Amino acid sequence: MPPIAHKNSNNAFNLIGLAMTVGSIVLVLAGNTELFGSLEHTAFPLSWGFAAAAIVAFLAAEASDPKSPSSVKRETELRSFPQEAIERWS
């Protein structure tokens, strides 16, 4: 069973990523309007910043996932270590 803190942080990062993705799409659509299009920066649009933040949030969610391959491997190694130690010393 994953610890509560890992589960909550994973859900929080996924929620942030989802909100930033929706915000990025909304900003792209709003950028097509005359009002918001005149306020948008041409070199680095705000929607790109939202998209980059969404990618970082999804990567953070993946890194904090207790069921990621790296954490499963570590858990398997920790479980198998005592058995190997017993076999080696007996």
N, C-alpha and C positions, 0 to 999 in steps of 0.2 A: 504494500500500500504506500503510495507516495506521500511524503510529508505535506501537511496543509500549506505551508509557506510556498513550496514549489508549485503546488496546484494553483494557488491564488495568484502568484506572480505570472505563471504561464497564461492564465485566463486574462489577467490585466494587460499583458503584452499583446495578446491576440485582439483584445478589445480596442486597444490603442491603434494597432495596425489596421483594423477594420475601419475605425473612425477616420484615420488619416487617408485611407484609400477612398472612402466615400467623399471626404472633403476635397481630395485632389480632383475627383471626377466633377464635383460641383464647381470647383474653381475653373476647370477647363471649360465647362459649359457656360459659366458666367463670363469668362473671358471673351466669349463670342458676342457678348452684348456691347452696345456702344458705351454705356455708363461705366462698366467695370473694365472694359478693354482699354480705355484711355488711362486708367490707373495702374494697369499691370506693367511690371518691369519687363523690358524686352530681352535683356541679357540672361536673367535667371528668374523665370516666372515663379510665382508663389506656389503654383500647383506642383512644380518640380520639387520644391522643398517639402511639400506634404508627401509626395510620393517617396522621396528619399527617407523621410521619417517613418513612413509605413514599412519600407523594406527593413530598416534597422529594428523596428519593433517586432516584425515577424521573425527576424534572425535571433533577437533576444528571447522570444518565446520558444524558439526551437532549441536554443542553448540551455534554457531553464527547464526544458521538458525532462522529467525524471525517467521517461521511457526511451530516451534517445539511445542510439547504439553504443555510444561511449559509456554512458552510465550503466547500461545493461551488462557490458563487458566487464566493467569494474566490479559490479555486484557478483557476477559469475566467478571472477577471479577471487574475490573475497570468500565466497562460499567454498570454493575448491581448495583454498590454501590449507585449512586445518586438516583435511583429508590427506593431502600430499605430505604435510608435516608428520602426521601419524604414521603413514606408510614409510617415510624416510627413517624415522627414529625407531621403528619396530623391527 
